[in-house]
Amino acid sequence: MNIQVSIPDDRLKSRDDISREVLEAVAIEGFRTNQLSTAQVRRLLGFETRFEVHEFLGKHKIPWVNYSIEDAEREIELLRELVP
């Protein structure tokens, strides 16, 4: 799908690749709001590996691991059952 966005010329100033910046902003917001998965971000931005996505998200201070306190508590309980 192609989407066209009009941005006034006076807003572009010295931007070399505004298309890429907009695409990255969409990917960041999509991932941050759980609308895009890591795989979808990878395809959208043309990355070859998920590690490139992790690096990209890290540079933008977006945590790419969805690991909650509840997840940790479940794993601790499972370990307590497995290792007496």
Summary of the structure (lengths in Angstrom):
residues: 84
radius of gyration: 18.5
end to end distance: 54.5
largest distance: 67.0
contacts: 158
relative contact order: 0.09
helix: 60%
strand: 0%
